[in-house]
Amino acid sequence: MADLDCGHQRHVRNRPPFEPRPWVDDAAARQARVGTPLECHLCARPEPWDDGGDPACWAGLLCPACGAVLDGSGHRPGCRDG
């Protein structure tokens, strides 16, 4: 299971021929891949009612310290990052 920057998690499996990832079966090879960028399928997926312009998830737009939406309106009072 990969922990993504957006806050979601993603299963990373070796399922050839669609997802050939033989490195997941070896502990050292998995460790060498830590930090490798992975796309978040949840954030990239549009909502069913949407025309495809907005992502299904806005987790990447939240301040990790206070939870404020980073849309220019500022952080919550007392936030260490604001």
Protein Blocks (a to p, Z undefined) as FASTA:
>chain_A
ZZdfkopacddddddfklgcfklmpmklmmmmgoiacddfklmpccfkbghlacfbfklm
ccfklopacehnapaehiakZZ
